[in-house]
Amino acid sequence: MKPILSATTLTGNGYGRLADAIECVVSHEINGEYELKMTYPITGTIFDKLSNECVIWADSDNFTKMQGFRIYRITRPLNGIVTV
């Protein structure tokens, strides 16, 4: 899965694809909320665009394509990697 980062709504490719993402996992509860957890290197091509309130667009399962996930937390870099 290659998630896409955008400011608010998805128009075109937004800021770009997060192709450098080390891991990107979407989890959800039955009849509940979806949550995305991603690890990304600080040397990634669009690391400087990652910020709170941006939206990451990713496929959440085989049936739901391009679900939007608002960023609410970015950890401090640990060994050059952040968790979003």
N, C-alpha and C positions, 0 to 999 in steps of 0.2 A: 504494500500500500504506500503510495506517495501522496501524503497530505499536501494541501495548498494553504498558504498564509495570505490573508487579506485584511484590510483595515476594518470594514464592517460587512458589506455585502459582496458576494462573489460576482465580479464582472471580469470576464476574460480569465486570466490566471492570477489575478490579485498581485501581490508582491512577488509571487513565484512558488514553485514547488519546493517542499522541504525534503529534497532528495538526499540530503546529508544526514537525515534523522537516523539515529542508531536503532531506536526501537519506538514503535508507535502502536499502542494497544487501546482498543475501545472496549469498555465493559458496560453492561446495563443490567438492571434488575427487571424482572418480568413486570410489565405494566408500570415501570418506574423510569428513572432518569438514566441517561447515557453519560458516560464520563470517558475522557480521553487522557491517557498518560503517555508522554513522549519524552525521550532523552535525546538531546541535541548537543553537538560539540560547539564550543565557542569559536572554533575556526570555520564553522559552516558558512556557506555563501551568503545567506540572508539572516545571520544571527543578529545583526544590528537592528533588524526590523521587528524582532520578537519583543512584544511589550504587552502589559495588561490591557484588556479590552479589545485586543485584536481577535480575529476569528480564524480558527483552523478548520478547514473543510476536509472531511475524510469519510470514507465508506465505513459505516458502523456494522453492517452485516451484509449478507447476500441480497437482502431485500431493500435495505435503506441505503441509497447512494447519496453521496455528498451531503452529509449531515454537518451542520455548523456547530462548533464548540468554541465558546468564548474563553479566552485565557484569563484566569483569575489569580494565578500564582506561578512565579518562575523562581526556582531555587538559586542560591548562590553557586557559582561554578565549583565543582569538586573534581579535581584531576582534569580540568578542561571540559567538563560536561555539565549541562544544566538539565533539570527535570521540569517539564511544563505540565 
